[in-house]
């Protein structure tokens, strides 16, 4: 059984030769980008850095453009010449690049503070592990309510109208918004829909704010 599993794993590796190659290309590009960024930050030319690291100008150019994979010895020489730790050259390759895909109509329906009947909030994605939080929503208003929510929170907010018409309040001002209109504002002022003029109303709302640093 063990031998059979070993053969299967090897076969799987052979069947997907592009995965490892693409990962290597991404790593080379990330390292090259860091070398270039550090060099430019120091105001050094390619020839100057190549000379200090004991490399040819052509080789350094290939490294910076992600064309070739530098050896550990070469990375150490570059790090010494740039006066940075070797690990700094791998920084960009270790960053998490998250993405969220939401199919039409599949946004996560949530309840927000102040939500009333006929007000539907669908979360379309969220940032992961970032200090800057970004929350995109699709908001649908289908019924009038006696009391409309007044929101107030930290950060910035952007609205883009897709359908319907609404009078939207921000602080001491109101804005009549229709399809194609947008509104961008500081969210720490009281805000929210004040009068529903034409139902249904649908708009995209993007909220951004800084997460509190962990203690």
Secondary structure, 3 states (H helix, E strand, C coil): CHHHHHHHHHHHHHHCHHHHHHHHHHHHHHHHHHHHHHHHHCCCCHHHHHHHHCCCHHHHHHHHCCCCCCCHHHHHHHHHHHCCCHHHHHCHHHCCCCCCCCCCCCCEEECCCCCCCCEEEEEEEECCCCCEEEEEEEEEECCCCCCCCCECCCCEEEEEEEEEEEEEEECCEEEEEECCCEEEEECCCCEEEEEEEEEEEEEEEEEEEECCCCC
